[in-house]
Amino acid sequence: MGIETALIAGAVASGGAAYLDRKSQKDAVKSAQRQKEASQAFIEKQIAQARSDIFKLFPSAQESRKQGLQAGLDLYKQAYPAMMNTFQQGNVGAQQALITGLPQIQNAILGNQVDLSGLKPVSLQQPQGLALPQALPQSINELGLGNVQ
């Protein structure tokens, strides 16, 4: 009878171990499901926070971009007359060189003495330093919006 009792006890113990394994598996699955739900809730909360931050910061980013573009346009507006003046000086200088050289072309064709001393380089007046802005537009951090909560 000892062997029969041992076999029965072994069967009961192995059935009990199988029951415990299934229970621990179910507990592990439930725990993983809870962690997944908590992670999903955290992610959704962070997405909502990010959207909120973007909507708070977007107008200032647009304004910064607008200010930067306007500063660039203002700089071109300020520099344009000086640039055009320099181009005009160069154009007039080139025309003068052509006009000065015409009699020398005629002398060369007729076999007369060619005098190139009248052809001199033209010195153009470079635009003096433009009044560049001394400060850049405010950034988002300077406006106190860098750490939006």
C-alpha positions as CSV (number, residue, x, y, z in Angstrom):
1,M,0.0,0.0,0.0
2,G,2.9,2.4,0.4
3,I,3.5,2.6,-3.3
4,E,-0.2,3.3,-4.1
5,T,-0.3,6.0,-1.5
6,A,2.9,7.5,-2.9
7,L,1.4,7.4,-6.4
8,I,-1.8,9.1,-5.3
9,A,0.1,11.7,-3.3
10,G,2.3,12.4,-6.4
11,A,-0.7,12.8,-8.7
12,V,-2.4,15.2,-6.3
13,A,0.8,17.2,-5.9
14,S,1.5,17.4,-9.6
15,G,-2.1,18.5,-10.2
16,G,-1.7,21.1,-7.5
17,A,1.6,22.3,-9.1
18,A,-0.1,22.6,-12.5
19,Y,-2.9,24.6,-10.9
20,L,-0.4,26.9,-9.3
21,D,1.4,27.3,-12.6
22,R,-1.8,28.3,-14.4
23,K,-2.7,30.7,-11.6
24,S,0.7,32.4,-11.7
25,Q,0.5,32.6,-15.5
26,K,-3.0,34.3,-15.2
27,D,-1.6,36.7,-12.6
28,A,1.4,37.5,-14.9
29,V,-1.0,38.2,-17.8
30,K,-3.2,40.4,-15.6
31,S,-0.1,42.3,-14.4
32,A,1.2,42.8,-17.9
33,Q,-2.2,44.0,-19.0
34,R,-2.3,46.5,-16.1
35,Q,1.2,47.8,-17.0
36,K,0.1,48.1,-20.7
37,E,-3.0,50.1,-19.7
38,A,-0.9,52.3,-17.4
39,S,1.7,52.9,-20.1
40,Q,-1.0,53.7,-22.7
41,A,-2.6,56.2,-20.3
42,F,0.8,57.8,-19.7
43,I,1.5,58.1,-23.4
44,E,-2.0,59.6,-24.1
45,K,-1.4,62.1,-21.3
46,Q,2.0,63.1,-22.7
47,I,0.5,63.5,-26.2
48,A,-2.2,65.8,-24.8
49,Q,0.5,67.8,-23.0
50,A,2.6,68.1,-26.1
51,R,-0.3,69.3,-28.1
52,S,-1.1,71.8,-25.5
53,D,2.5,73.0,-25.4
54,I,2.6,73.3,-29.2
55,F,-0.6,75.3,-29.3
56,K,0.9,77.7,-26.7
57,L,4.2,78.1,-28.5
58,F,3.1,78.1,-32.1
59,P,2.0,81.8,-32.1
60,S,5.3,83.0,-30.7
61,A,7.2,80.9,-33.2
62,Q,5.1,82.4,-36.0
63,E,5.8,85.9,-34.6
64,S,9.5,85.2,-34.3
65,R,9.6,84.0,-37.9
66,K,7.6,87.0,-39.0
67,Q,10.0,89.3,-37.2
68,G,13.1,87.6,-38.7
69,L,11.7,87.9,-42.2
70,Q,10.8,91.5,-41.7
71,A,14.3,92.2,-40.4
72,G,15.7,90.7,-43.5
73,L,13.4,92.7,-45.8
74,D,14.3,95.9,-43.9
75,L,18.0,95.1,-44.4
76,Y,17.4,94.7,-48.1
77,K,15.3,97.8,-48.2
78,Q,18.2,99.7,-46.5
79,A,21.0,98.2,-48.7
80,Y,19.2,98.3,-52.0
81,P,19.9,102.0,-52.9
82,A,23.6,101.6,-52.1
83,M,23.8,98.4,-54.2
84,M,22.1,100.0,-57.1
85,N,24.3,103.1,-56.9
86,T,27.4,100.8,-57.1
87,F,26.0,99.0,-60.1
88,Q,25.2,102.3,-61.8
89,Q,28.7,103.6,-61.1
90,G,30.1,100.4,-62.7
91,N,27.8,100.7,-65.7
92,V,28.8,104.4,-66.2
93,G,32.5,103.5,-65.8
94,A,32.2,100.8,-68.5
95,Q,30.4,103.2,-70.9
96,Q,33.1,105.8,-70.3
97,A,35.9,103.3,-71.0
98,L,34.2,102.4,-74.3
99,I,33.7,106.0,-75.3
100,T,37.3,106.9,-74.4
101,G,38.6,104.0,-76.5
102,L,36.7,104.8,-79.7
103,P,39.2,107.4,-81.0
104,Q,42.0,105.0,-80.3
105,I,40.2,102.3,-82.3
106,Q,40.0,104.9,-85.2
107,N,43.7,105.7,-84.8
108,A,44.6,102.0,-85.0
109,I,42.4,101.4,-88.1
110,L,44.0,104.5,-89.8
111,G,47.5,103.5,-88.8
112,N,48.0,106.6,-86.5
113,Q,49.7,106.6,-83.2
114,V,47.5,104.8,-80.5
115,D,47.5,106.4,-77.1
116,L,46.0,104.3,-74.4
117,S,46.8,106.6,-71.5
118,G,43.2,107.9,-71.5
119,L,42.0,104.4,-70.5
120,K,42.2,104.4,-66.8
121,P,40.5,102.1,-64.2
122,V,37.5,103.5,-62.5
123,S,37.4,103.5,-58.8
124,L,33.8,102.9,-57.5
125,Q,32.5,104.2,-54.3
126,Q,31.7,101.3,-52.1
127,P,28.6,101.7,-49.9
128,Q,29.6,102.7,-46.4
129,G,28.7,100.4,-43.5
130,L,25.0,99.8,-43.4
131,A,23.3,100.3,-40.1
132,L,22.8,96.7,-39.2
133,P,20.5,95.8,-36.3
134,Q,22.4,95.5,-33.1
135,A,20.0,93.0,-31.5
136,L,18.2,90.0,-32.7
137,P,14.4,89.5,-32.2
138,Q,13.5,87.9,-28.9
139,S,13.6,84.1,-28.8
140,I,11.0,81.9,-27.2
141,N,13.2,81.4,-24.1
142,E,13.7,85.1,-23.6
143,L,9.9,85.5,-23.7
144,G,9.7,82.9,-20.9
145,L,7.9,80.4,-22.9
146,G,10.7,77.8,-23.2
147,N,9.4,75.7,-20.2
148,V,5.7,75.6,-20.7
149,Q,4.0,73.3,-18.2
